Amino acid sequence: MLLPSVPSFGSYSSNRYHRELLAALQLYAPQDVTIDDFKFDPRLFPGRASAWSLRFQRWCLYPMLARFQPSDIVHVVDQSHANLIPFCRARRKIVTCQDVIPLHVFRGDFPHLTGGLSERSFSVLLQQMKRSDHIVAASNSTKRDLIELAGFAPEQVSVVYHGLNEAFSPVSAVRRRELQEKLRAQFQLSSECALVMHVGTGGTYKNTPTILRSMAELIKGKHQRASLIRAGASLNKEESALATELGIANSIVYAGQPQSDELLADLYRACDIFIFPSFWEGFGWPPLEAMACGLPVIASTGGSLPEVVGTGGSLFEPSDFQSMSKDMFDLLQNESLRQERVMSALKQASLFTWKRAAESLLEIYTNVCFGEPATRQ
C-alpha cells in the first residue's frame, strides 16, 4: 500500500510522484501483486487546513488511520511522512527519500539558504526512516547524503530514478514555430527575442539570482535580445529588486503555473533554452522534462543534477553566471550546436521511464517482503 502526503501538505512534486508511481505500479505489477493506495476522507483531510489542523492531520490522525491498513508492505512515498512508520502494522515498511536538503542547511553548507523545517523535527523524521526496512532514494546524490550525513547503512538504501510523463516529448519544427508564435503574441514579444525558460518554486535553493545575473550578462553584456520565461512561482521581493537593479525587469515574463502537463510541455517546446542552476536538487524533474521536449539545458552541478542531465546538457557551478551566459549565447548564435545539444538531450531523457522505475520498485518489494526484517534503530 502506498501512503501519500496528506492533501493540504504535499508539494507539487511529491503529489506528482505519488500519482505517477501508483499508475505505473498498477500497470506493471504481476497479477498476484495488488497495489493499493490510501484514500483520504475529505471530511477528515480537507484540501486546505490551518497550521494547527495540518499538524493534527500529519502527526495524530494519519498515523492512527495508517495503523489499521491491512498490507504486507507499506510504502511511504515522501520522507516528510516518515512519522507513519512506527504506527504501521505491515510486515515490511519502505520510505522514499527525495532529498535531505535540510541537513545541508543545518550544517551550514548553504549559509544563504533557510530551512522550512526545524532541526529537531527533521531529526525525528530521520530516526523514523531508520526504523523502516528499506529506503528508496531518488538519486545517488540523495543516497550518498543519507549514508554520509545521516548515518544510514549503504545496504538499506536503493536508488530508483523517477520516470517521465509521456506528455513530455518533442514536436515537429512546424508545431514548435506555432507554439513560439502563440507565446510571443500572448506576451507581446518580438520575433528576434530569444526565449529562455525556467521552472521553479519560491525556494531560495532554486538560485534565481544566478538566473537573473546570467540573463543580465546575456542581454547587457552580449547585446542579445532575450526574455526570461518564468513558470511556477513568481519572483519574490528581493529577486524583483535584483532584476530592477540589473536593468532586466522588463525582460522577465511570468507565465504562471501551467494547469496540466500538456500545457507545461507546450511551454517548454515554445522556448529556445532551459536554465536550472539550483544549489541542490534531490532529483530535478524540470530539466528532464525540458530535455524530453527537445530543449537544450543549462544546469548546475548541485546535488543530483549531474545524474539527471548527464551528457544531455551543460553543467556549471551554481554561481558561475558568466559561463552560463556564454553557453546561452553560443547556443543562440550557432544553430548546428543547438541541434546537437537537442539530440543529446533527447537521448538522455529517454533513459528515465516509469516502466523502469516500477520494475525496480517491484523487485525491491519482493526482496524486502521475503527477506529479513531491518534492524530497528
C-alpha positions in Angstrom: 0.0 0.0 0.0 1.2 3.5 -0.9 0.9 6.1 1.8 1.0 9.6 0.1 1.3 13.0 1.7 -1.8 14.5 3.3 -3.7 16.7 0.7 -3.0 20.0 2.5 0.7 19.3 2.9 2.2 17.6 -0.1 4.3 19.6 -2.5 3.5 19.5 -6.2 6.5 17.2 -6.9 5.6 14.9 -4.0 1.9 14.6 -5.2 3.0 14.0 -8.7 5.5 11.3 -7.7 2.7 9.5 -5.9 0.2 9.8 -8.7 2.5 8.7 -11.5 4.2 6.0 -9.4 0.8 4.5 -8.4 -0.3 4.3 -12.1 3.0 2.7 -13.1 3.0 0.1 -10.3 -0.6 -0.8 -11.1 0.2 -1.2 -14.8 3.3 -3.3 -14.4 2.7 -5.3 -11.3 2.2 -9.0 -11.8 -1.3 -10.5 -11.4 -0.5 -11.9 -8.0 0.5 -8.5 -6.6 -2.1 -5.9 -5.6 -1.1 -2.3 -5.4 -3.4 -0.4 -3.0 -3.5 3.3 -2.2 -4.5 5.1 1.0 -7.7 7.1 0.3 -8.1 10.3 2.3 -11.7 11.1 3.5 -12.1 14.7 2.5 -14.2 15.3 5.6 -11.2 14.5 7.8 -8.5 15.7 5.4 -9.8 18.9 3.6 -7.7 20.3 0.8 -6.9 23.3 2.9 -6.1 23.4 6.6 -4.8 25.7 9.2 -1.3 25.2 10.6 -2.8 23.6 13.7 -5.1 21.4 11.8 -2.3 20.3 9.5 -0.1 19.3 12.4 -3.0 17.3 13.8 -3.6 15.5 10.5 0.1 14.7 10.0 1.1 13.7 13.5 -2.1 12.3 15.0 -4.9 11.5 12.6 -3.0 10.0 9.7 -0.8 7.7 11.9 -3.9 6.4 13.7 -5.6 5.6 10.4 -2.5 4.1 8.8 -2.3 1.7 11.8 -5.3 -0.1 10.6 -4.4 -0.5 6.9 -4.0 -4.2 6.1 -1.0 -4.8 3.8 2.2 -6.9 3.5 4.2 -3.8 2.6 3.5 -0.1 3.2 5.4 2.4 1.1 5.6 6.0 2.5 6.1 8.0 -0.7 7.7 11.0 0.9 10.2 11.3 3.8 8.1 14.1 5.3 5.7 11.5 6.4 8.2 9.0 7.9 6.5 9.5 11.2 3.9 7.0 10.0 6.5 4.1 10.1 6.2 3.2 13.8 2.4 3.1 13.6 2.1 0.8 10.6 1.4 -2.9 11.3 2.5 -4.1 7.8 5.2 -6.8 7.7 7.6 -4.5 5.9 7.9 -0.7 5.6 9.6 1.4 2.9 10.2 5.1 2.6 11.0 7.2 -0.5 13.5 10.0 0.3 13.7 12.7 -2.3 16.4 14.8 -0.6 17.9 15.8 2.7 18.4 19.5 1.8 17.6 20.5 5.4 20.7 18.6 6.6 22.8 20.7 4.4 21.2 23.9 5.7 21.6 22.8 9.3 25.3 22.1 8.6 25.8 25.5 7.1 26.7 24.1 3.7 24.5 26.8 2.2 24.6 29.8 4.5 22.4 31.9 2.3 19.6 29.3 2.5 17.0 28.9 5.2 15.1 25.7 6.1 11.4 25.5 6.4 11.7 22.6 8.9 13.3 22.7 12.4 16.4 20.7 13.0 14.6 18.7 15.8 11.6 17.9 13.5 13.8 16.7 10.7 15.9 14.6 13.2 12.7 12.9 14.3 11.8 12.0 10.7 15.3 10.6 10.0 15.1 8.4 13.1 11.7 7.1 11.9 13.2 6.4 8.5 15.9 4.3 10.1 13.1 2.1 11.6 11.9 1.2 8.1 13.0 -1.9 6.3 14.3 -0.1 3.2 14.8 3.4 1.8 14.3 4.3 -1.8 16.5 7.3 -2.8 15.6 9.5 -5.7 19.2 9.7 -6.8 22.7 8.6 -5.9 23.3 12.1 -4.5 20.5 11.6 -2.0 21.7 8.1 -1.2 25.2 9.4 -0.5 23.8 12.1 1.7 21.8 9.6 3.7 24.9 7.5 4.3 27.4 10.2 4.9 25.3 12.8 6.7 22.6 10.8 8.3 24.3 7.5 9.1 22.2 5.1 7.1 23.8 1.7 6.2 24.5 1.5 2.4 22.6 -1.8 2.1 19.5 -0.1 3.5 19.2 2.4 0.6 18.5 1.7 -3.1 18.4 4.3 -5.9 15.3 4.3 -8.1 15.1 7.3 -10.5 11.8 8.8 -11.2 10.1 8.2 -14.6 8.9 10.8 -17.0 5.4 11.5 -18.0 4.6 10.8 -21.7 3.2 14.3 -22.1 6.8 15.5 -22.4 8.0 14.7 -25.9 9.4 16.6 -28.9 7.2 18.0 -31.7 7.8 18.9 -35.3 9.6 22.1 -36.3 6.3 23.4 -37.7 4.5 22.8 -34.5 7.3 24.3 -32.5 7.1 27.5 -34.6 3.3 27.7 -34.0 3.9 27.4 -30.2 6.5 30.1 -30.3 4.3 32.4 -32.3 1.5 31.9 -29.8 3.7 32.6 -26.8 5.2 35.7 -28.4 1.7 37.0 -29.2 0.5 36.3 -25.7 3.2 38.3 -24.1 3.9 40.8 -27.0 7.5 39.6 -27.6 9.3 40.3 -30.9 10.3 37.5 -33.2 14.0 38.5 -32.6 13.7 37.9 -28.9 15.2 34.6 -27.7 13.2 32.7 -25.1 15.0 31.4 -22.0 12.9 29.3 -19.7 13.0 28.4 -16.0 10.5 26.5 -13.8 10.8 26.8 -10.1 9.2 27.2 -6.7 9.9 30.1 -4.5 12.6 28.2 -2.6 15.9 30.0 -2.3 17.8 26.8 -3.2 16.5 27.3 -6.8 19.1 30.0 -7.1 17.1 32.6 -9.0 19.7 35.4 -8.6 22.2 33.4 -10.7 19.5 33.2 -13.4 19.0 36.9 -13.3 22.7 37.7 -13.5 23.1 35.2 -16.4 20.2 37.0 -18.2 21.7 40.4 -17.5 25.1 39.3 -18.9 23.4 37.9 -22.0 21.3 41.0 -22.6 23.6 43.8 -21.4 27.0 42.2 -21.9 26.5 40.3 -25.1 23.7 42.5 -26.5 21.4 39.6 -27.2 17.7 40.3 -27.2 16.2 37.8 -24.8 13.4 37.3 -22.3 13.2 35.0 -19.3 10.0 32.9 -19.3 9.4 32.0 -15.7 6.9 29.3 -14.8 5.9 28.3 -11.4 6.4 30.8 -8.6 6.8 34.5 -9.4 9.9 36.4 -8.3 10.0 37.4 -4.6 10.6 40.9 -3.4 14.4 40.6 -3.2 14.6 38.9 -6.6 12.4 41.6 -8.2 14.7 44.2 -6.7 17.7 42.5 -8.2 16.1 42.3 -11.6 15.4 46.1 -11.4 19.0 46.7 -10.3 20.4 44.7 -13.2 18.1 46.5 -15.6 16.3 43.5 -16.9 12.9 43.8 -15.1 11.2 44.4 -18.4 12.8 41.2 -19.9 11.1 38.9 -17.4 7.8 37.2 -18.3 5.8 35.4 -15.7 3.9 32.5 -17.4 2.1 31.4 -14.2 1.6 27.8 -13.2 0.5 25.6 -16.1 -2.5 23.7 -15.1 -1.6 20.5 -16.9 1.5 18.6 -18.0 0.4 19.2 -21.6 0.4 22.9 -21.2 3.7 22.8 -19.4 5.2 20.7 -22.2 4.0 23.2 -24.8 5.7 26.0 -22.9 9.0 24.0 -22.9 8.6 23.5 -26.7 8.0 27.1 -27.4 11.3 28.2 -25.7 14.8 28.1 -27.0 16.8 27.3 -23.9 16.1 26.0 -20.4 18.2 27.1 -17.4 18.2 25.5 -14.0 21.1 26.5 -11.7 19.8 25.1 -8.4 22.1 24.9 -5.4 20.8 21.5 -4.7 18.2 19.0 -6.0 17.2 15.6 -4.8 16.1 14.7 -8.4 15.2 17.5 -10.7 12.2 17.0 -12.9 12.2 20.3 -14.8 15.5 19.8 -16.7 14.5 16.3 -17.5 11.1 17.4 -18.9 12.8 20.2 -20.9 15.3 17.7 -22.4 12.4 15.3 -23.3 10.7 18.2 -25.1 13.8 18.9 -27.2 15.2 21.9 -25.3 18.9 22.5 -24.7 19.5 22.5 -20.9 22.0 24.6 -18.9 22.1 23.4 -15.3 24.3 23.4 -12.2 26.3 20.7 -10.6 24.1 20.9 -7.5 23.0 17.6 -5.9 21.5 15.1 -8.4 21.6 17.3 -11.5 24.7 15.8 -13.0 23.0 12.4 -12.8 19.7 13.6 -14.4 21.2 16.0 -17.0 24.2 13.8 -17.7 25.5 14.3 -21.2 22.2 15.8 -22.3 23.1 19.4 -21.3 25.9 21.6 -19.9 26.8 21.8 -16.2 28.3 24.7 -14.3 29.0 25.6 -10.7 25.8 27.2 -9.3 27.3 30.7 -9.0 29.0 30.7 -12.4 26.6 33.0 -14.2 29.3 34.2 -16.7 29.8 30.6 -18.1 26.0 30.0 -18.2 25.5 33.3 -20.1 28.2 32.4 -22.6 26.7 28.9 -23.2 23.3 30.5 -23.8 24.9 33.0 -26.3 26.7 30.2 -28.1 23.5 28.1 -28.4 21.6 31.1 -29.8 24.2 32.0 -32.3 25.1 28.5 -33.5 22.1 26.5 -34.8 24.1 23.4 -35.5 25.4 23.4 -31.9 21.8 23.8 -30.7 20.6 20.9 -32.7 23.5 18.8 -31.5 22.5 19.6 -27.9 18.9 18.8 -28.7 19.7 15.3 -29.8 21.9 14.7 -26.8 19.1 15.9 -24.6 16.5 13.6 -26.1 18.8 10.6 -25.8 19.5 11.4 -22.1 15.8 11.9 -21.3 14.9 8.5 -22.9 16.7 6.8 -20.0 14.1 7.8 -17.4 10.9 5.8 -17.7 8.1 4.9 -15.2 8.3 1.3 -16.5 11.9 1.1 -15.4 11.1 2.7 -12.0 8.1 0.4 -11.4 10.1 -2.7 -12.2 12.9 -1.7 -9.9 10.4 -1.0 -7.1 8.6 -4.2 -7.6 11.9 -6.0 -7.3 12.6 -4.1 -4.0 9.2 -5.0 -2.7 9.8 -8.7 -3.4 13.3 -8.7 -1.8 12.1 -6.8 1.2 8.9 -8.8 1.7 10.7 -12.2 1.7 14.0 -11.1 3.2 15.0 -10.5 6.8 13.4 -7.5 8.6 15.6 -4.5 9.1 17.3 -4.0 12.4 15.3 -1.4 14.2 17.3 1.6 15.4 
